[in-house]
Amino acid sequence: MSRFALLLVLLLTAGCTGSPDTRGPFPAGADLVSAAAKSFATVRSVHFAAGVNGVLPGFPLRLIEGDATLDDGGSATGTADVQDDHAAGGHTKFSFAVRDGQATTDLGTGPLPEEYAVSAFLGPAGGLKRLLDGLTDAKTEGRENVDGAAALRVGGRVPAAVAHSVLAPIDAELNVKVWVSDAEPRRFVRLWVQVPPVDNHLSPVMIELSLTEQA
C-alpha cells in the first residue's frame, strides 16, 4: 500500500470502534440527523477525506483528502487518486487546487465542472446538506468513537432522486450511515454510503467520507 493510500485509510478509520455500543437509550435518529443538517448548513470550511471502494461509472475517484472553504468564492486544496486505464497500475495520483472556478493539478489547469465546485457540497444549499435532509427511515444504531470523540451512528436510506442531485452518476436508492457528534451542538462527522451495483455481476460500491476541523 502506498503512503498516500495508507494515509487515507487512517483518516477514514481513525478512532472508530469495530462495533457500536448499543445499550441506549439513544436520541431518535431523525432528530439527530435534522440537528446535524442544521449545524452543517453553517459550516464554511472543513478538512475532508474520502475513499471509494468499487467502480462507479462516470466517477473515477478512488481517494481524496484536503481542505475546502466557501470563502473567497470557494476554494480547495489536497491530493487525489483516480482511476486511469492509461497509467501504470490503472490509476493516477496528483495534487490539486481549486479557486475562481479553475482546477489546477500536477497534470495541468482547466475549468472546474460546476457540479464539483465547493458550493456544490458545502453550505445551506450544498449536496451534503441535501443528503441529510433527504434521509429517511433514520434509526440510531449505537455510539462509537470517531476522531477521538463520541458519536452516534444513524442508519437510513436516501431516495434515488436526492442521491442523483448530489452525485450525478448515482441513480439508485442508497443505504447510508451517518455519524453525528454525541455532544451538542450536533455535528455531521462521518458518512458511509452503499451504492447498488449497476448489474447483478458487480459488487456494491462503498463510499466513506470523514469531515473534521469544521468551522
Beta strands, then each sheet from edge to edge (+ up, - down):
strand 1: 45-53
strand 2: 61-69
strand 3: 75-83
strand 4: 91-99
strand 5: 102-105
strand 6: 108-111
strand 7: 136-146
strand 8: 149-158
strand 9: 174-181
strand 10: 188-195
strand 11: 205-212
sheet 1: 6+ 5- 4+ 3- 2+ 1- 11+ 10- 9+ 8- 7+
end
